Amino acid sequence: MQTDAAYLQTLMDFIDDKEAFWGAIHREDPKQVFSSVKAVRALATATKSSCDSEEGAETASEIATACRDYMREADLTDPIVQAAKLEALRKEVGRNLCLAIHDFGLVPPQNIDLSDFGGAVDHVVRNRP
């Protein structure tokens, strides 16, 4: 039986394989990004259902919600709007990946640069209810 850490590691590795979450935004194909985000949302939703802990389920849920919001709001015909929405998605997913690394001792991703999130994650962790 897998642990929450194993489920979340699988989700993180899946996200890390999707260039939409780390590639140069100006070179991204909006339709391919949408497809990648849709696949991540599906896995995050399944991960949420598989997790036993509240923290694990919450992390997966936050990632699924960020993907859903992107899918609803991204304008695939307007590159400026699409880029802004993709950047917002990357930030939210990155923050949640950092929390998962902190909470579950996950192996950090190889492609996604999470260095900008260190201080924010420390702040969130210190100020949790």
Secondary structure, 3 states (H helix, E strand, C coil): CCCHHHHHHHHHHHHHCCHHHCCCHHHCCHHHHHHHHHHHHHHHHHHHHHCCCHHHHHHHHHHHHHHHHHHHHCCCCCHHHHHHHHHHHHHHHHHHHHHHHHHHCCCCCCCCCCHHHHHHHHHHHHCCC
